[in-house]
C-alpha cells in the first residue's frame, strides 16, 4: 500500500486503487483436476452473503497448475462480471475463482475495503433506479478497471459504511425471520402429516392423477413481452420461480376457473405456487386442479417436500406421466383445512417481514444513490 492517501477528494479509476484479475476453470473432463480437491474454487452461487468462507467445489494442485486460476488471499473482494453481474462478496479464506468473477485487491490506503464493497454492491441498484437497466450480460476487466469512484476521506468512508451496514444488518434479520417462518410451516406440516418418505400417521396414499380434477401440461405461449414497466396486463405469469406481470396474448378459453397449483416442469423444476381461479396455464408448467377432497395449500406444501428436481439440474424436465404417478398422502380434509388456516396466519407475519425488507432495500438504494451516484 502507499505510504499516504493520494486520491482523497478525487474521482479515481478502480484500476488505480486495486489489483484486478479474473479466474478460470480447470478442464472438467480431467478428473485429476477435481477429484479430492483441497483448493476452494468460488462460483457465483457461493457469493450469496457478504463473506465467502466455504465453497461448493474444490480443485486439486494439478487443476491449479494447469489452468488460468489464481490464488486470491483473504480480504479480496469478489465481483461477478458475467451473467449475474454485480454480485459482490469478500473472501475470508484463500481461494480461486472461475472466470465469471473478478478479484479486487486494494493497494491504496485511501480506500476502505467495506466502502468499496458497498460501492460495487450499489452499481446494480443505481443502474435500475436510473432506468438504464442491465443492457448487457457481462462486462470485462477493462471496463471494471476504468470504473470510477469518488473518494471522500477515510473517516467519511467509514461513516458511510456504518450507515449502510446498519441497514444491511436489519435486512439480514428480517430475511432470517422469513426463513424461520418458512421452517415453522414445514415443521407443522411434518408434525401433522409426516413426509412423503415417512408416512408416520399411516395416511391413505393416492396418485396425483387420482386426486386431480384437471391436470394440464403446458398451456398458452405468450406472443409478446412488454418493455414498459408501467404497463399492466390482466394475466399473472410464472417465470423462473417468480410471478410477474408483462406477458400478453393469452386465449380466454384456456383460462382455469378453479383454484389450482402450478409446478415448474423445466428450469426450476418442482417450484410450486397456489393459483387462484381465473389463471391461464403457461408453457413449461404443470397445472393441477385438485378434487374437493384436497386443499390446494396442503397440496402445495406436500409438493414442496417431494423435491421433484431429484438430484438437481441433471433432470431436464418434469414430465406429465411421471408427475401423474407421483404418490401423495391424503389426510382428512378437516386436517388439511386446519393446516391451511395455520399457513394463512403465518403468511400475515411473512407479509410484514417482506414489506420491511422492501422498505429497507429502498432506503439502502436511496442512500447508495446519494453516496455513490453520478
C-alpha positions as CSV (number, residue, x, y, z in Angstrom):
1,X,0.0,0.0,0.0
2,X,1.0,3.6,-0.5
3,X,2.5,5.5,2.4
4,X,-0.1,8.2,2.4
5,X,-3.5,8.8,0.8
6,X,-3.2,10.4,-2.6
7,X,-6.7,10.2,-4.0
8,X,-8.9,11.7,-1.4
9,X,-11.5,14.1,-2.9
10,X,-10.8,12.8,-6.4
11,X,-12.7,10.6,-8.9
12,X,-10.4,7.6,-9.3
13,X,-10.4,4.6,-11.5
14,X,-10.6,1.2,-9.7
15,X,-7.5,0.1,-11.6
16,X,-5.5,2.7,-9.8
17,X,-6.8,1.6,-6.4
18,X,-6.9,-2.2,-6.8
19,X,-5.1,-5.1,-8.4
20,X,-7.8,-6.7,-10.5
21,X,-7.8,-10.2,-12.1
22,X,-10.2,-12.8,-13.1
23,X,-10.2,-16.6,-12.5
24,X,-10.5,-19.7,-14.6
25,X,-11.9,-23.2,-14.8
26,X,-9.8,-26.4,-14.9
27,X,-11.0,-28.8,-17.6
28,X,-14.0,-30.7,-16.3
29,X,-13.1,-33.7,-18.4
30,X,-9.9,-34.2,-16.4
31,X,-10.8,-36.0,-13.2
32,X,-7.3,-35.3,-11.7
33,X,-8.1,-31.6,-11.6
34,X,-11.2,-32.1,-9.4
35,X,-11.2,-35.4,-7.6
36,X,-10.4,-35.0,-3.9
37,X,-9.5,-31.3,-4.5
38,X,-8.5,-29.2,-1.5
39,X,-8.3,-25.7,-3.0
40,X,-11.5,-23.7,-2.7
41,X,-12.9,-22.7,-6.1
42,X,-15.6,-19.9,-6.0
43,X,-18.6,-19.8,-8.3
44,X,-21.3,-17.0,-8.3
45,X,-23.5,-19.4,-6.4
46,X,-21.1,-19.3,-3.5
47,X,-21.5,-15.5,-3.2
48,X,-24.9,-15.4,-1.5
49,X,-23.6,-13.5,1.5
50,X,-21.2,-10.7,2.3
51,X,-18.4,-13.1,3.2
52,X,-17.3,-16.3,1.4
53,X,-15.9,-18.7,3.9
54,X,-16.5,-22.0,2.1
55,X,-17.2,-23.2,-1.5
56,X,-19.3,-26.0,-3.0
57,X,-16.4,-27.2,-5.2
58,X,-12.6,-27.5,-4.8
59,X,-9.8,-28.2,-7.2
60,X,-6.6,-30.1,-6.9
61,X,-3.0,-28.8,-7.2
62,X,-2.9,-30.3,-10.7
63,X,-6.0,-28.3,-11.6
64,X,-4.5,-25.2,-10.2
65,X,-1.2,-25.6,-12.1
66,X,-2.8,-26.5,-15.4
67,X,-5.4,-23.7,-15.7
68,X,-5.7,-19.9,-15.5
69,X,-7.0,-19.8,-12.0
70,X,-5.2,-17.6,-9.5
71,X,-4.9,-17.8,-5.7
72,X,-6.6,-14.9,-4.0
73,X,-5.9,-14.0,-0.4
74,X,-8.4,-13.4,2.4
75,X,-9.8,-9.8,2.2
76,X,-10.0,-9.8,-1.6
77,X,-13.3,-8.5,-3.0
78,X,-15.1,-10.7,-5.5
79,X,-17.2,-9.1,-8.2
80,X,-19.2,-11.1,-10.8
81,X,-18.7,-9.8,-14.3
82,X,-20.5,-12.4,-16.4
83,X,-24.2,-13.5,-16.4
84,X,-25.4,-12.3,-12.9
85,X,-23.5,-9.0,-13.0
86,X,-23.0,-7.2,-9.7
87,X,-22.8,-10.0,-7.1
88,X,-20.1,-8.9,-4.6
89,X,-18.5,-10.7,-1.6
90,X,-15.4,-10.6,0.4
91,X,-13.1,-13.7,0.8
92,X,-12.5,-14.9,4.3
93,X,-10.3,-17.8,3.0
94,X,-7.6,-18.2,0.4
95,X,-9.4,-19.3,-2.7
96,X,-9.5,-19.4,-6.5
97,X,-12.5,-18.3,-8.7
98,X,-14.0,-19.1,-12.0
99,X,-13.7,-16.7,-15.0
100,X,-17.0,-15.1,-14.2
101,X,-15.6,-13.5,-11.1
102,X,-13.1,-10.7,-10.8
103,X,-10.9,-10.4,-7.7
104,X,-10.0,-6.9,-6.4
105,X,-7.1,-6.5,-4.0
106,X,-6.9,-3.0,-2.6
107,X,-3.5,-1.4,-2.9
108,X,-4.0,2.1,-1.6
109,X,-4.7,3.3,2.0
110,X,-7.1,5.9,0.8
111,X,-9.8,3.2,0.1
112,X,-11.7,1.4,2.8
113,X,-12.5,-2.2,1.9
114,X,-16.1,-2.1,3.1
115,X,-16.6,1.2,1.3
116,X,-15.6,-0.5,-1.9
117,X,-17.8,-3.4,-1.1
118,X,-20.9,-1.2,-0.8
119,X,-19.8,0.9,-3.9
120,X,-19.7,-2.3,-6.0
121,X,-22.9,-3.6,-4.5
122,X,-24.6,-0.3,-5.4
123,X,-23.8,-0.4,-9.1
124,X,-26.8,-2.6,-10.0
125,X,-29.3,-0.7,-7.9
126,X,-28.2,2.7,-9.3
127,X,-28.5,1.4,-12.8
128,X,-32.0,0.2,-12.1
129,X,-33.0,3.4,-10.4
130,X,-31.7,5.5,-13.3
131,X,-33.8,3.5,-15.7
132,X,-30.9,2.2,-17.7
133,X,-31.4,-1.4,-16.6
134,X,-29.0,-4.3,-17.3
135,X,-28.4,-3.9,-21.0
136,X,-25.6,-6.3,-21.2
137,X,-25.0,-9.8,-19.8
138,X,-21.3,-9.2,-18.9
139,X,-18.5,-6.7,-18.5
140,X,-14.8,-7.2,-19.0
141,X,-11.8,-6.3,-16.8
142,X,-11.0,-3.2,-18.8
143,X,-14.5,-1.8,-18.0
144,X,-14.1,-2.7,-14.4
145,X,-10.6,-1.1,-14.1
146,X,-12.0,2.1,-15.7
147,X,-14.9,2.2,-13.3
148,X,-14.6,5.4,-11.3
149,X,-15.3,6.1,-7.7
150,X,-15.1,9.5,-5.9
151,X,-13.1,9.0,-2.6
152,X,-14.1,11.1,0.4
153,X,-11.7,11.0,3.4
154,X,-11.3,7.6,5.1
155,X,-13.3,8.9,8.1
156,X,-16.3,9.7,5.8
157,X,-15.9,6.4,4.0
158,X,-16.2,4.6,7.3
159,X,-19.2,6.7,8.3
160,X,-20.9,5.8,5.1
161,X,-20.1,2.1,5.7
162,X,-21.7,2.3,9.2
163,X,-24.9,3.7,7.8
164,X,-25.2,1.2,5.0
165,X,-24.2,-1.7,7.2
166,X,-26.9,-0.8,9.7
167,X,-29.5,-1.2,7.0
168,X,-27.9,-4.4,5.6
169,X,-28.0,-5.9,9.1
170,X,-31.6,-5.1,9.5
171,X,-32.3,-6.7,6.1
172,X,-30.4,-9.8,7.3
173,X,-32.5,-10.0,10.5
174,X,-35.8,-9.7,8.5
175,X,-34.7,-12.3,6.0
176,X,-33.7,-14.6,8.8
177,X,-37.2,-14.1,10.3
178,X,-38.7,-15.1,6.9
179,X,-36.6,-18.3,6.9
180,X,-37.8,-19.1,10.4
181,X,-41.4,-18.7,9.4
182,X,-40.9,-21.0,6.4
183,X,-39.2,-23.6,8.7
184,X,-42.1,-23.2,11.1
185,X,-44.7,-24.0,8.4
186,X,-42.7,-27.0,7.2
187,X,-42.3,-28.3,10.8
188,X,-46.0,-28.0,11.4
189,X,-46.7,-29.9,8.2
190,X,-44.4,-32.8,9.1
191,X,-45.8,-32.9,12.6
192,X,-49.4,-33.1,11.3
193,X,-48.9,-35.4,8.3
194,X,-45.4,-36.8,8.2
195,X,-43.4,-36.7,4.9
196,X,-43.6,-38.3,1.5
197,X,-40.9,-40.8,2.6
198,X,-42.2,-41.3,6.1
199,X,-46.0,-41.9,6.5
200,X,-45.9,-41.8,10.3
201,X,-49.7,-41.5,10.6
202,X,-50.5,-44.3,8.1
203,X,-52.5,-41.9,5.9
204,X,-54.2,-43.2,2.7
205,X,-52.0,-42.9,-0.4
206,X,-53.2,-41.9,-3.8
207,X,-51.5,-40.6,-7.0
208,X,-51.5,-37.0,-8.3
209,X,-53.6,-38.3,-11.2
210,X,-56.0,-39.8,-8.8
211,X,-56.6,-36.6,-6.7
212,X,-56.8,-34.3,-9.7
213,X,-60.0,-32.9,-11.3
214,X,-57.9,-31.3,-14.1
215,X,-54.3,-31.9,-14.9
216,X,-52.7,-29.8,-17.6
217,X,-49.2,-29.9,-19.0
218,X,-48.0,-26.7,-20.7
219,X,-50.5,-24.1,-22.0
220,X,-50.5,-20.9,-23.9
221,X,-47.3,-19.3,-25.1
222,X,-47.2,-15.5,-24.8
223,X,-46.7,-13.6,-28.0
224,X,-45.1,-10.5,-26.6
225,X,-43.2,-9.2,-23.6
226,X,-43.8,-5.5,-22.9
227,X,-40.8,-3.5,-22.0
228,X,-42.9,-0.8,-20.5
229,X,-42.7,-1.5,-16.7
230,X,-45.7,0.8,-16.1
231,X,-48.0,-1.1,-18.4
232,X,-50.2,-3.6,-16.5
233,X,-51.6,-6.8,-18.1
234,X,-54.5,-8.8,-16.7
235,X,-52.8,-12.2,-16.6
236,X,-50.2,-13.2,-13.9
237,X,-47.4,-15.2,-15.4
238,X,-45.0,-17.7,-14.0
239,X,-41.3,-17.4,-15.0
240,X,-38.1,-18.5,-13.3
241,X,-39.5,-19.0,-9.8
242,X,-41.5,-15.7,-9.7
243,X,-44.9,-14.3,-10.6
244,X,-44.6,-11.2,-12.8
245,X,-46.8,-9.0,-15.0
246,X,-45.8,-8.1,-18.5
247,X,-46.8,-11.0,-20.8
248,X,-49.8,-10.7,-23.1
249,X,-51.5,-12.6,-25.8
250,X,-53.3,-15.5,-24.0
251,X,-56.6,-17.0,-25.2
252,X,-59.6,-16.5,-22.9
253,X,-60.8,-20.1,-23.4
254,X,-57.6,-21.5,-22.0
255,X,-58.2,-20.0,-18.5
256,X,-58.7,-22.2,-15.5
257,X,-61.6,-21.1,-13.3
258,X,-60.8,-23.1,-10.2
259,X,-58.1,-22.9,-7.5
260,X,-55.1,-25.0,-8.5
261,X,-51.3,-25.4,-8.1
262,X,-48.8,-24.8,-10.8
263,X,-45.5,-26.7,-10.8
264,X,-42.4,-25.8,-12.9
265,X,-41.7,-28.6,-15.3
266,X,-38.5,-27.1,-16.6
267,X,-35.9,-24.7,-15.3
268,X,-36.5,-24.5,-11.5
269,X,-38.1,-28.0,-11.5
270,X,-40.7,-28.5,-8.8
271,X,-41.2,-24.9,-7.8
272,X,-44.8,-24.7,-6.8
273,X,-47.4,-22.0,-6.4
274,X,-51.0,-21.8,-5.3
275,X,-53.1,-20.2,-8.1
276,X,-56.5,-18.5,-7.6
277,X,-59.3,-19.1,-10.1
278,X,-59.0,-17.3,-13.4
279,X,-55.4,-18.0,-14.4
280,X,-54.1,-19.2,-17.7
281,X,-51.8,-22.3,-17.9
282,X,-48.4,-21.3,-19.2
283,X,-45.8,-23.4,-21.2
284,X,-43.2,-25.1,-19.0
285,X,-45.8,-25.6,-16.2
286,X,-47.9,-28.5,-15.0
287,X,-51.2,-27.2,-13.6
288,X,-53.3,-29.3,-11.2
289,X,-56.9,-28.6,-10.1
290,X,-57.5,-30.9,-7.2
291,X,-60.7,-32.7,-6.3
292,X,-62.8,-31.3,-3.5
293,X,-61.1,-33.7,-1.0
294,X,-57.7,-32.0,-1.5
295,X,-56.9,-28.5,-0.2
296,X,-54.7,-26.5,-2.6
297,X,-52.5,-25.2,0.3
298,X,-51.9,-28.7,1.6
299,X,-51.1,-29.8,-1.9
300,X,-48.6,-27.0,-2.5
301,X,-46.6,-27.9,0.7
302,X,-46.7,-31.6,0.0
303,X,-45.3,-31.0,-3.5
304,X,-42.6,-28.7,-1.9
305,X,-41.5,-31.7,0.3
306,X,-41.3,-34.0,-2.7
307,X,-38.1,-32.4,-4.1
308,X,-39.2,-33.1,-7.6
309,X,-35.9,-31.8,-9.0
310,X,-34.3,-35.0,-7.6
311,X,-30.6,-34.9,-7.7
312,X,-30.5,-31.5,-9.3
313,X,-30.1,-29.9,-12.7
314,X,-29.3,-33.3,-14.4
315,X,-33.1,-33.7,-14.8
316,X,-34.1,-31.8,-17.9
317,X,-37.8,-31.6,-17.2
318,X,-40.7,-33.0,-15.1
319,X,-43.0,-35.0,-17.4
320,X,-46.7,-35.2,-17.0
321,X,-46.8,-39.0,-17.0
322,X,-44.2,-39.1,-14.2
323,X,-46.0,-36.4,-12.2
324,X,-49.4,-38.2,-12.7
325,X,-48.0,-41.3,-11.0
326,X,-46.3,-39.4,-8.1
327,X,-47.8,-40.5,-4.8
328,X,-49.5,-38.2,-2.3
329,X,-50.6,-38.7,1.3
330,X,-54.3,-37.9,1.8
331,X,-55.3,-36.9,5.3
332,X,-58.8,-35.9,6.3
333,X,-60.0,-32.6,4.7
334,X,-60.6,-31.2,8.1
335,X,-56.9,-31.6,9.0
336,X,-55.9,-30.1,5.6
337,X,-58.0,-27.0,6.3
338,X,-56.6,-26.7,9.8
339,X,-53.1,-26.6,8.3
340,X,-54.2,-24.1,5.6
341,X,-55.5,-21.8,8.4
342,X,-52.2,-22.0,10.2
343,X,-50.4,-21.1,6.9
344,X,-52.7,-18.1,6.5
345,X,-51.8,-16.9,10.0
346,X,-48.1,-17.3,9.3
347,X,-48.5,-15.5,6.0
348,X,-49.6,-12.4,7.8
349,X,-46.2,-12.3,9.6
350,X,-44.4,-13.1,6.4
351,X,-46.1,-10.2,4.6
352,X,-45.0,-7.8,7.3
353,X,-41.4,-9.1,7.1
354,X,-41.4,-8.8,3.3
355,X,-42.7,-5.2,3.5
356,X,-40.0,-4.4,6.0
357,X,-37.3,-5.8,3.6
358,X,-38.7,-3.9,0.7
359,X,-38.6,-0.6,2.7
360,X,-35.1,-1.2,4.0
361,X,-33.9,-2.0,0.5
362,X,-35.4,1.2,-0.8
363,X,-33.7,3.1,1.9
364,X,-30.4,1.4,1.1
365,X,-30.8,2.1,-2.6
366,X,-31.6,5.8,-1.9
367,X,-28.6,6.2,0.3
368,X,-26.4,4.4,-2.2
369,X,-27.6,6.8,-4.9
370,X,-26.7,9.7,-2.6
371,X,-23.3,8.3,-1.7
372,X,-22.2,6.8,-5.0
373,X,-24.4,8.1,-7.7
374,X,-23.0,10.1,-10.6
